[in-house]
Amino acid sequence: MPSQLAPATLEGWYALHQMFSMDWASARAGSAGAGSFAAEAEALFGRLAASAAEGWSEPVRLVGAGGADWMFIHFRPTLEELAEVQRVVATSTLAPFLTLTYEYLSVTEAGLYHATADAAKEFDPGSEEFRRRVEEVSAAEAASAHVRSRLYPQVPEGMRYVSFYPMSKRRAVDQNWYALDVRERSRLMRDHGMIGRKYAGRIFQVITGSIGLDDWEWGVTLFARDALDFKRLVTEMRFDEASAVYGEFGRFFTGIRFAPGGWGALLGAG
């Protein structure tokens, strides 16, 4: 069995995370004013919601983030629909007051490490039997409620806090994730996932794949009722072998979700 065997994956909605800094003085001044800006922001996200037969968009108020004020999160079934969302935001009446500081393109993903490793135990990875077995398991996984919640995420009520970060697997000498046997990668990911299960009901996690789509390999979006659970979970995972030996992490963006009609209160409008 080739050690470099890639795991099968399932994909769902495309995702775009956009970080914006805001010209607060201009947004509050003149004919725009805070009240007008708030109304236009609510109208923008209303239009995005109305145009989405599947998927969703929502704004997040960022805290820290190196000067970024907002994170707009978008999920859509196709890249074309996501491109249209990007255009609508860029040409909206809010655009003159917003500066894009970072954005990340990816697609929701469920990695089938275990299924791939099991199939490779029975069949040669280049064989038709191997392909059929992986397809059968993939179809069964894709139909399960758990996997569907990962591919088409709907955030549970009450999870107000959001943390997003990109990550990759290390490819250094003696620390090359992609040179590991697929069975070893399956074991490491199983152990890694067991930590996440301890936070079930406290954190809702969305994993998005970005190999070939963006500079990093995965995006991780976490939703929680208690922002400190981000710190607790990520700390535990840093001590896990999959992260401690093979993980590389990008910037973290943390913020607060708010109701669609909450723009006025945030901007101090009337």
Secondary structure as the mmCIF struct_conf table of DSSP 4:
data_model
#
loop_
_struct_conf.conf_type_id
_struct_conf.id
_struct_conf.beg_label_comp_id
_struct_conf.beg_label_asym_id
_struct_conf.beg_label_seq_id
_struct_conf.end_label_comp_id
_struct_conf.end_label_asym_id
_struct_conf.end_label_seq_id
TURN_TY1_P TURN_TY1_P1 SER A 3 GLN A 4
HELX_LH_PP_P HELX_LH_PP_P1 LEU A 5 PRO A 7
STRN STRN1 ALA A 8 MET A 22
HELX_RH_AL_P HELX_RH_AL_P1 TRP A 24 ARG A 28
BEND BEND1 ALA A 29 ALA A 29
TURN_TY1_P TURN_TY1_P2 GLY A 30 ALA A 32
HELX_RH_AL_P HELX_RH_AL_P2 GLY A 33 ALA A 50
TURN_TY1_P TURN_TY1_P3 SER A 51 SER A 51
BEND BEND2 ALA A 53 GLU A 54
STRN STRN2 TRP A 56 VAL A 63
BEND BEND3 GLY A 64 GLY A 64
HELX_RH_3T_P HELX_RH_3T_P1 ALA A 65 GLY A 67
STRN STRN3 TRP A 70 ARG A 76
BEND BEND4 PRO A 77 THR A 78
HELX_RH_AL_P HELX_RH_AL_P3 LEU A 79 ALA A 90
TURN_TY1_P TURN_TY1_P4 THR A 91 THR A 91
BEND BEND5 SER A 92 SER A 92
TURN_TY1_P TURN_TY1_P5 THR A 93 LEU A 94
HELX_RH_3T_P HELX_RH_3T_P2 ALA A 95 PHE A 97
STRN STRN4 LEU A 98 LEU A 112
HELX_RH_AL_P HELX_RH_AL_P4 TYR A 113 GLU A 122
BEND BEND6 PHE A 123 PHE A 123
TURN_TY1_P TURN_TY1_P6 PRO A 125 GLY A 126
BEND BEND7 SER A 127 SER A 127
HELX_RH_AL_P HELX_RH_AL_P5 GLU A 128 ALA A 143
BEND BEND8 SER A 144 SER A 144
HELX_RH_AL_P HELX_RH_AL_P6 ALA A 145 LEU A 151
BEND BEND9 TYR A 152 TYR A 152
HELX_LH_PP_P HELX_LH_PP_P2 VAL A 155 PRO A 156
TURN_TY1_P TURN_TY1_P7 GLU A 157 GLY A 158
STRN STRN5 TYR A 161 LYS A 169
STRN STRN6 ARG A 171 ALA A 172
TURN_TY1_P TURN_TY1_P8 VAL A 173 ASP A 174
STRN STRN7 GLN A 175 ASN A 176
HELX_RH_3T_P HELX_RH_3T_P3 TRP A 177 ALA A 179
BEND BEND10 LEU A 180 LEU A 180
HELX_RH_AL_P HELX_RH_AL_P7 VAL A 182 ARG A 197
TURN_TY1_P TURN_TY1_P9 LYS A 198 ARG A 202
STRN STRN8 ILE A 203 GLY A 209
TURN_TY1_P TURN_TY1_P10 ILE A 211 LEU A 213
BEND BEND11 ASP A 214 GLU A 217
STRN STRN9 TRP A 218 ALA A 224
BEND BEND12 ARG A 225 ASP A 226
TURN_TY1_P TURN_TY1_P11 ALA A 227 ALA A 227
HELX_RH_AL_P HELX_RH_AL_P8 LEU A 228 ARG A 238
TURN_TY1_P TURN_TY1_P12 PHE A 239 PHE A 239
BEND BEND13 ASP A 240 ASP A 240
HELX_RH_AL_P HELX_RH_AL_P9 GLU A 241 ALA A 244
TURN_TY1_P TURN_TY1_P13 VAL A 245 TYR A 246
STRN STRN10 GLY A 247 PHE A 249
STRN STRN11 PHE A 253 ARG A 257
HELX_RH_3T_P HELX_RH_3T_P4 PRO A 260 GLY A 262
HELX_RH_AL_P HELX_RH_AL_P10 TRP A 263 LEU A 267
TURN_TY1_P TURN_TY1_P14 GLY A 268 GLY A 268
#
